[in-house]
């Protein structure tokens, strides 16, 4: 028997392919969403940081997928262990430009296309960089020049950087001071509090038609302690707990089951 069948679920709601429309909106989620909406409207530069697995990319995905494709051109880049010339090639390809080999020509073609899309086509261009902590400072320096339009008097696109907390160390390098000064918005995730863990679990259970009292009150404190701010880890622990619960024929998931799940996952 499947775990989902045993607990009367339509599917496992604690996986990364959760439907966008049923996402739990934590405080971090709302804070990032509000800031994303602001910088998109103002064509700004935003930086969003957290420890791994806290939901930054999921929040970014929901915001970008909600945009009207007839008005917005979205370029999403997650391959960030690249050189400056690789970065230009990726942008060049994403914009559908003619293949080129020289950086100077790609630079000019990309600037021209961003200007054309914005001024002539009345489109809004968004370049979203995921896993930003892996970006080399040489690539970040290119943004200073690439975003310099009309003697630095115009903004023709929105830049979004999403990454882990160590990205801030790169941004603090003296050579990147001109880039850092251009950042309009930044936010660092704080993680679920204990009440949000409970609300998250109950909302996920409700989304698949499962009763919301499946976990004991004490179990939420255990989950909060073991997750170490990571929603990804929280989902893994819950899924493992449910599998163990089915194995032991348990109708309720308690702290003991969660601790056992944590041990099997080598967490805590």
N, C-alpha and C positions, 0 to 999 in steps of 0.2 A: 504494500500500500504506500502511496505517496504521502509525504508529510502534509502537503496542502489538502489532500482528501481527508486525512485523519482529523485535521483541525477545521475543516469546513471552509477552506479558502478557495477563491477562484484561481489564484496563482500565488506564488511567493512574492509578497510586497516589499521584501527586504533585499532586492537586487538592484544593480545599477541601471537596469533598463526600465526603471519605473516611469510610467507615463508622466509627461510634463504637467498635464492638467491636474494631477493628484499629488503634486509635490508638496511637502510640508514646508511652510514658510516660517522659518525661525527668525530670530532677531537679526542674525548675520545675513540671512537671505534677503530680508527686507532692506537692511542697510546697503547692501551691495546693489540691489535692484534700483533703489532710489538714486544712488550715485551714478550707476550706468545710464539711467534715463537722462540725468542732468548732462553728463559729458557728451552723450549722443546728440542731444538738442543743441549744445553749444560748440560741437566739433572740438572737444577738448582731448586731453590725454589723461587717462586714469590708470592707476596701479592698484591691484587687489592681491593681497597676500594672506597666507595662512600656513599652518602645518599641513602635511599631506592628508588627503581624504576628508576634508571638512566641507566640501560642496561648492567650491568656487566655480569649477567648470560647469557644474550642473546649473548654477544660477546664471552664468554667462549664456549657456545654451538656451535656457528658457527665454531670456531677454532677446537674444538674437532671432530665435525662431518666431517670436511674436511680431517682428517687424514686417512691414509690407514690402514684399520683394519687388514691387513696381516702383518703389521709392528708394530702397536701400540696396547698396552693393556691399555684401559682407565677405571679407577675406579672412579666413581662419587659418592660422599657422600654428602647428604644435611641434613641428620638427625644428628645434631651436639650437641644436648642436651643430651650427653651420658657420661658414665663413661669410664675410660681407658680400662676396660675389654670388655665393649660393643664395643668400637672402634676396638679392636683386633678381636672380633668375626665378625664384619662387613668386615674387610679386609680379614680375613680367608675365609669367605664365598665367597667374590668377586673374590678371587683367585682360588676358587674351591678346597680348601684344605679339608682334613679330619676334621670332627668336633672334637673339643677338649674343655676341660674345664679349664685347667691350662694356665695362662697367659704366663709363661715361655716357655711352649711348643709351644704355638701359635706364640710367638715372634720368636723363632728359625725357625719354619716352614715358617713363612712369609719371614724372611730374606733369607732363603735358596731358596724359590721360586722366589723371586725378582732377586737373583743372577743367578738362573738357566735360567729364562726367558731372561735375558740380555746377559749372557755369552754364554749359549748353544744354545738357540733358536734365538739369535740375534734380540730380540724384544725390543721395547722401552716402558717402563711402566710409565704411568702418573696417579697420584693420585690427584684428584681435590676435594677440600673441599669447599662446598658452605655454606652460612650462618655461616661463621667462627667466627662471633662475639659472638656466643653462646658456643664456645669451652671452656672447663675448662682448667685452667693452667696445671692440672695434665695430661690431654690428650696431650697437647702441649709438655710437658716434655718427653712424650714417644717418640715423633718424634726425639728428640736428640739421644736417644739410638737406635731407630729402623733404623735411617739413617746412623748409624756408621758401615760401612762395611770395612772389611780388615784393621783394625786399623785406621779407618777414612781416608783411602787413595783412596777409590773408591766411585763413585756415580752410583747407580743401578736403580734410578728412578727419575722422575720429580715430584715435589710437587707444587700444585697451591692452594692458599687460596683466596677465594672471600668472601667479607663480608662488613658490614657497618663500618663507620668511627670509632666507639668505639672499634673495634678490636685492634686498635693501642695502646689503654691504657693497654690492656692485654699484648701485646708484650713488653711493656716498663717495665714490672715487672722484678725486679733484678734476680729472679730465672730463668727467660727465656733468660737471656743474651746469653748463649751458642747457643740457638736456633736462636735468633735475628741476631747473627753474621753470621749465615749460609744463610741468605736471600740474594739472588743475585739481585733481581729486585723487585721494588714496585712502584705502581702508584695509585694516588688518582684522581678520576674523578672531573672535574671542571664544567661539565654541558653544555648544549647548550647555545650559545650566541643567540642574537635575529635573526641574519642572518641564523643561523643553524635551528632555529624554522621554518622559512619560507621555507628553502630548504627541510627540513624534510617533512613538510606538502605537498609541491608540488610534491615531489618524491613519497610519499605514494599515492596521488591522481592519479598520472600518472601510477602507477603500476597496477591500477584497471580500466584503461581506462576512467577516469573522467577528465574533464577540470581542468587546474591548476589555473584558476582565480576565483575559487569558493569563496575564502576568500578575503576580502578587505585588502589593504595594512596596514591600521590602526589595523586590527584585530590581526596581528602577534605580535604587541607590547603587546596587551591585553593577548594573549596566553602566551607570555614569562613571563609576570608579574605573572599570576595566577599559572603557572606550578611549580614554586618554585624548579627548577632544575629536577623535576621528569618527565621522559618521560611517565611513567604510568599515572600520573595525566593529562598530556597533552593529551594523547589518550582518557581518560575519558571525558575531557572537549570537545574535538572535536566531539566525538561520540554523546554526549548530545546536542551539538550545532546543529548538522545535524538533529537530531530527532526534535528539536524545530523548525528548519528551515522548515522542511517538514510540521509540524503542522501549522505553520503560512503561509505556501505556499510561502516561500522566495526562490529566485533563487540565492541570494548572502548571505554569512554569514558575518555579521559585528560585531563590538565590543559589541554592545548592546545585541545581541543574545548570545555572548560568556559570557558576564557578567551574564546574566540570567541563563545560563547553570551552571556557577560556583556557583551561589547561590543555585540552586537545588541540586548540589552535595556537598553543604556546604564547598566550597573551597573559600578562600579569605575573 
